């Protein structure tokens, strides 16, 4: 199986899929695999604005706590409340139900600097 081709990927192992001017963001299969069992997710506040590369969330596993960085600048418009008490979906379905937040893009051109699935697969050194 390959990384989904409908999205872009950051070097920090986040993915984003855009619909209109809103991007849904999560961590990649590679990231969740490296972290191990996810036990807690700290999501950003809706309405807060961030710049590309800012740490906006935290994912805590049995191994470590890791920051999640926004791959684009913008305002948080939604968070995945379904993760509350169901953090394991970040492990079991990181590219779908395990999404973390949605961001309204303030600079859509930033997407151009992100990797496609083939480049990310080469970067991560795996193909799940």
TIVEX-666415 format. One record per residue (C-alpha): residue in three letters; x, y, z. Coordinates in steps of 0.05 Angstrom, whole numbers, plus 5000, padded with zeros to 4 digits. Layout:
// TIVEX-666415
ALAXYZ...
// end
This chain:
// TIVEX-666415
UNK500050005000UNK502550714986UNK501451385019UNK495051704993UNK496352114930UNK490752614944UNK494852994996UNK501453345009UNK506653155061UNK511553545104UNK518653335123UNK516053325195UNK511252755177UNK504653125174UNK499753055116UNK494653555090UNK488853455042UNK485454085017UNK478254204998UNK476754914977UNK480855355023UNK480854865083UNK486154345095UNK485253735139UNK491753555176UNK494252925210UNK500552535222UNK502952015173UNK503051265181UNK510651315187UNK510051815246UNK504951405284UNK508950775273UNK515251115301UNK511451385361UNK508050725380UNK501450685417UNK498251375421UNK495251505490UNK493552245488UNK492652795437UNK492853545454UNK489153915399UNK489654665382UNK484255175398UNK479255325344UNK480056035320UNK487456085334UNK492056285276UNK498755965263UNK504556045215UNK507255475173UNK511855045216UNK508855255283UNK507654715334UNK500154685341UNK498654015375UNK501853465414UNK501352715407UNK503352305468UNK505151575461UNK507851055509UNK514751235481UNK514751995477UNK511052655468UNK511752945399UNK509753615371UNK505253665310UNK507054235263UNK502254575215UNK504554475143UNK501255135122UNK499455805153UNK492355945173UNK486855935225UNK484455305259UNK477155205240UNK475854515269UNK479053965312UNK477553225313UNK473453165377UNK472552425359UNK479652305385UNK477552445457UNK477651755488UNK479251455420UNK486451675411UNK488150985382UNK484951185316UNK491251595303UNK494850925302UNK489550505268UNK487251005215UNK492251585213UNK490351805142UNK482751825153UNK479051805220UNK485551965258UNK485952675229UNK487653215279UNK485353905257UNK482754325199UNK486054975179UNK483555535135UNK489455685090UNK491956405091UNK497356265038UNK495355694992UNK501955774955UNK505455435014UNK502654774990UNK507554804932UNK513354694980UNK510554035007UNK511953334980UNK507352894939UNK506452164960UNK512351904919UNK517152424947UNK514652305018UNK515351545010UNK522651654990UNK523552155047UNK520551695100UNK524051085073UNK517850655075UNK511450475040UNK505950225085
// end
